[in-house]
Amino acid sequence: MLKDNMLEELIRDAKTAPKSLGYKLRNNLITLEDQEEALTSPKWAYYFAKDVPGADIEVCQKVAVKSPGWAYYFAKDVTGANIEVCQGGAIKKPVWAYIFAKNVKGADIEVCQEQAIKEPEWAYHFARDIQGANIEVCQEVAIKDPEWAYNFARYVKGADVERQHVRRTD
């Protein structure tokens, strides 16, 4: 008897309790009226712009680009995203500068490279994977760390192998 009452109370409470933004998105209950709440974080601004027809893309983008990862996803997935604005947010961290250049059509390779080469690992990946990368500039940074210097000489076409004393095996 007590169990039945508890279950009924839980069901009644669940129907009247406020729903989180995530719950609304997952259950297709979100509306344009929820945009203000979505603007409280880069993650929710991204999902709102991506999944809610009629969302104010520009306003959502301003919030999403505050986080490098969400700036990247916004550029990649949201129709109507301003690639240049998203790029400005994404390149705040070398890893996201690399990922942005690799996966977003219209990315400014030079601008992304400038930020990606702040760390030897991403200088290596940038030179290896990004068409139009300045190999010489990337190598200058990659050789500062022995692991990435080795990988650079071995796997990056156009690397100055003599400079690093590592043999390529093509």
C-alpha positions as CSV (number, residue, x, y, z in Angstrom):
1,M,0.0,0.0,0.0
2,L,2.7,2.4,1.0
3,K,4.6,1.5,-2.2
4,D,1.7,2.4,-4.4
5,N,1.3,5.8,-2.9
6,M,5.0,6.5,-3.3
7,L,4.9,5.5,-7.0
8,E,1.9,7.7,-7.6
9,E,3.7,10.6,-5.9
10,L,6.8,10.1,-8.0
11,I,4.8,10.0,-11.2
12,R,2.8,13.1,-10.3
13,D,6.1,15.0,-9.3
14,A,7.8,13.9,-12.6
15,K,4.9,15.4,-14.6
16,T,5.1,18.8,-12.8
17,A,8.9,19.1,-12.2
18,P,10.7,21.6,-14.4
19,K,12.5,19.9,-17.2
20,S,16.2,20.5,-17.8
21,L,17.4,21.8,-21.2
22,G,19.1,18.5,-21.9
23,Y,15.9,16.6,-21.1
24,K,14.0,18.9,-23.5
25,L,16.5,18.4,-26.3
26,R,16.7,14.6,-25.9
27,N,12.9,14.4,-25.9
28,N,12.2,16.9,-28.6
29,L,10.4,19.2,-26.2
30,I,12.6,22.2,-26.7
31,T,11.1,25.4,-28.2
32,L,12.3,28.9,-29.2
33,E,11.3,30.1,-25.7
34,D,14.1,28.0,-24.3
35,Q,16.8,30.0,-26.1
36,E,17.6,32.3,-23.2
37,E,18.4,29.3,-21.0
38,A,20.5,27.8,-23.8
39,L,22.7,30.9,-23.9
40,T,24.0,30.1,-20.4
41,S,26.7,27.8,-21.8
42,P,28.7,27.2,-25.0
43,K,27.5,23.6,-25.1
44,W,23.8,24.4,-24.9
45,A,24.1,27.3,-27.3
46,Y,25.7,24.9,-29.8
47,Y,23.0,22.3,-29.4
48,F,20.2,24.8,-29.5
49,A,21.5,26.4,-32.7
50,K,22.0,23.0,-34.3
51,D,18.7,21.3,-33.3
52,V,16.1,24.0,-32.9
53,P,14.6,25.5,-36.1
54,G,14.4,29.2,-36.0
55,A,17.2,29.6,-33.4
56,D,19.1,32.9,-33.5
57,I,22.3,31.5,-34.9
58,E,24.3,34.7,-34.4
59,V,23.4,35.0,-30.8
60,C,24.1,31.3,-30.1
61,Q,27.4,31.5,-31.9
62,K,28.6,34.4,-29.7
63,V,28.2,32.1,-26.7
64,A,29.5,28.9,-28.3
65,V,32.8,30.5,-29.4
66,K,33.7,31.1,-25.8
67,S,34.9,27.5,-25.7
68,P,37.4,26.3,-28.4
69,G,35.8,22.9,-28.7
70,W,32.2,24.2,-29.1
71,A,33.4,26.9,-31.5
72,Y,34.8,24.1,-33.7
73,Y,31.6,22.0,-33.5
74,F,29.5,25.1,-34.2
75,A,31.4,25.8,-37.4
76,K,31.3,22.2,-38.5
77,D,27.7,21.4,-37.7
78,V,25.5,24.5,-37.6
79,T,24.0,25.8,-40.8
80,G,24.6,29.5,-41.2
81,A,27.6,29.6,-38.8
82,N,30.2,32.3,-39.5
83,I,33.4,30.3,-40.1
84,E,35.7,33.2,-39.4
85,V,34.0,34.0,-36.0
86,C,34.1,30.3,-35.0
87,Q,37.7,30.0,-36.0
88,G,38.6,32.9,-33.7
89,G,37.1,30.9,-30.9
90,A,38.5,27.6,-31.8
91,I,42.2,28.6,-32.3
92,K,42.6,29.6,-28.6
93,K,44.1,26.1,-28.1
94,P,46.6,24.5,-30.5
95,V,44.8,21.1,-30.6
96,W,41.5,22.9,-31.7
97,A,43.4,25.0,-34.2
98,Y,44.7,21.8,-35.8
99,I,41.3,20.1,-35.7
100,F,39.6,23.2,-37.1
101,A,42.0,23.4,-40.0
102,K,41.7,19.7,-40.7
103,N,37.9,19.4,-40.6
104,V,36.2,22.8,-41.4
105,K,35.7,23.8,-44.9
106,G,36.8,27.4,-45.4
107,A,39.2,27.5,-42.5
108,D,42.1,29.9,-42.9
109,I,45.1,27.5,-42.8
110,E,47.7,30.2,-42.1
111,V,45.8,31.6,-39.1
112,C,45.2,28.0,-37.7
113,Q,48.8,27.1,-38.2
114,E,50.0,30.2,-36.3
115,Q,48.1,28.8,-33.2
116,A,48.7,25.1,-33.8
117,I,52.5,25.5,-33.8
118,K,52.6,26.8,-30.3
119,E,53.1,23.2,-29.2
120,P,55.5,20.7,-30.9
121,E,52.9,17.9,-31.1
122,W,50.4,20.0,-33.0
123,A,53.1,21.5,-35.2
124,Y,53.9,17.9,-36.3
125,H,50.3,16.9,-36.9
126,F,49.6,20.1,-38.7
127,A,52.5,19.6,-41.1
128,R,51.6,15.9,-41.6
129,D,47.8,16.4,-42.2
130,I,47.0,19.8,-43.4
131,Q,47.3,20.6,-47.1
132,G,49.0,24.0,-47.5
133,A,50.8,23.9,-44.2
134,N,54.2,25.6,-44.1
135,I,56.4,22.6,-43.4
136,E,59.5,24.6,-42.6
137,V,57.7,26.7,-40.0
138,C,56.1,23.6,-38.4
139,Q,59.4,21.8,-38.3
140,E,61.1,24.7,-36.4
141,V,58.6,24.0,-33.5
142,A,58.4,20.2,-33.8
143,I,62.1,19.8,-33.4
144,K,62.0,21.3,-29.9
145,D,60.8,18.0,-28.6
146,P,62.7,14.8,-29.5
147,E,59.6,12.6,-29.9
148,W,58.0,15.0,-32.4
149,A,61.3,15.8,-34.1
150,Y,61.6,12.1,-34.8
151,N,58.0,11.7,-36.0
152,F,58.4,14.8,-38.1
153,A,61.5,13.6,-39.9
154,R,60.1,10.1,-40.4
155,Y,56.5,10.9,-41.4
156,V,56.2,14.4,-42.9
157,K,56.8,14.7,-46.6
158,G,59.1,17.6,-47.2
159,A,60.8,17.5,-43.8
160,D,64.5,18.6,-43.7
161,V,65.7,15.2,-42.6
162,E,69.4,16.1,-42.6
163,R,68.7,18.8,-40.0
164,Q,67.3,16.2,-37.6
165,H,69.6,13.3,-38.3
166,V,66.7,10.8,-38.6
167,R,66.3,8.5,-41.6
168,R,63.0,8.4,-43.4
169,T,61.6,5.0,-44.5
170,D,59.4,5.8,-47.4
